[in-house]
Amino acid sequence: MSAPASTSFLSSRRGRRTIFLGSLALLVVGVGAVTVAYFGNTATVVATPASNKPAQIFTARQQVPLDKQARRVAGRFIQTAVAREDLAEAYELTHPELRQGMSKKEWLSGNIPVAPYPVEKIETATFKVDESYPNEAILEVALLPPVNTKLKPAIFFIGLKKSAVDDVVGWRVWYWVPRASAIVPDSGS
C-alpha cells in the first residue's frame, strides 16, 4: 500500500507546534486580561468634599510702573556688590534671601552669592522692566565692560522686593543672576 497523498494538519509536526504556540499566546493574553480586570486601578480613592462656597478664581497681579527708588537701589547694588566696590553698602541693599544667612562680617569678605562683573559707569547700563508690582520687580540689566578689557557685554536678571529689614522698609535686591552663559573673555581682541 502507498502512503496517503496529503497528511492532515493535526498529524503533522508543524501543525501541532502552531496549535501549541497559538494556545500558549491565547493563554498569556487571557491571564493578562483577567489580571487587569481583577486588579484594575489600585489607586486609593479620595472623595472630594462638596462645598457650597464660591470657587476661587485666579486673577493675575496688577503690574504697576516701576518705583524710582527700586531703580536707584538696583543701580547702587550693581555699583557696590556686583563691582565689589562697597560691600558694606551692598549688604544693606541686599534682601536676606540673597544673603543666605551670611553675617555682615562674612559678607565683607567678598565671597558673596552675587555674580561679579566689572562696572565702570552705571549710566551706560540699560534696564528693561520685565515685571513690576507694588512690592516686587524683576528687571533685565545690560552691562558694558570697561573699554580696555576683553570681556563681552552681559545681561543679568535682578529681582527686588520691598520689605522691612531691620525695621527699615525699602527696596532690597533678592535675586541676581546672569541671563545666559558665564562671562567668557573675548579671544578675538
C-alpha positions, 0 to 999 in steps of 0.5 A, spaced: 500 500 500 502 507 498 502 512 503 496 517 503 497 523 498 496 529 503 497 528 511 492 532 515 494 538 519 493 535 526 498 529 524 503 533 522 509 536 526 508 543 524 501 543 525 501 541 532 507 546 534 502 552 531 496 549 535 501 549 541 504 556 540 497 559 538 494 556 545 500 558 549 499 566 546 491 565 547 493 563 554 498 569 556 493 574 553 487 571 557 491 571 564 493 578 562 486 580 561 483 577 567 489 580 571 487 587 569 480 586 570 481 583 577 486 588 579 484 594 575 486 601 578 489 600 585 489 607 586 486 609 593 480 613 592 479 620 595 472 623 595 472 630 594 468 634 599 462 638 596 462 645 598 457 650 597 462 656 597 464 660 591 470 657 587 476 661 587 478 664 581 485 666 579 486 673 577 493 675 575 497 681 579 496 688 577 503 690 574 504 697 576 510 702 573 516 701 576 518 705 583 524 710 582 527 708 588 527 700 586 531 703 580 536 707 584 537 701 589 538 696 583 543 701 580 547 702 587 547 694 588 550 693 581 555 699 583 557 696 590 556 688 590 556 686 583 563 691 582 565 689 589 566 696 590 562 697 597 560 691 600 558 694 606 553 698 602 551 692 598 549 688 604 544 693 606 541 693 599 541 686 599 534 682 601 536 676 606 534 671 601 540 673 597 544 673 603 543 666 605 544 667 612 551 670 611 553 675 617 555 682 615 562 680 617 562 674 612 559 678 607 565 683 607 569 678 605 567 678 598 565 671 597 558 673 596 552 669 592 552 675 587 555 674 580 561 679 579 562 683 573 566 689 572 562 696 572 565 702 570 559 707 569 552 705 571 549 710 566 551 706 560 547 700 563 540 699 560 534 696 564 528 693 561 522 692 566 520 685 565 515 685 571 513 690 576 508 690 582 507 694 588 512 690 592 516 686 587 520 687 580 524 683 576 528 687 571 533 685 565 540 689 566 545 690 560 552 691 562 558 694 558 565 692 560 570 697 561 573 699 554 580 696 555 578 689 557 576 683 553 570 681 556 563 681 552 557 685 554 552 681 559 545 681 561 543 679 568 536 678 571 535 682 578 529 681 582 527 686 588 522 686 593 520 691 598 520 689 605 522 691 612 529 689 614 531 691 620 525 695 621 527 699 615 522 698 609 525 699 602 527 696 596 532 690 597 535 686 591 533 678 592 535 675 586 541 676 581 543 672 576 546 672 569 541 671 563 545 666 559 552 663 559 558 665 564 562 671 562 567 668 557 573 673 555 573 675 548 579 671 544 578 675 538 581 682 541 
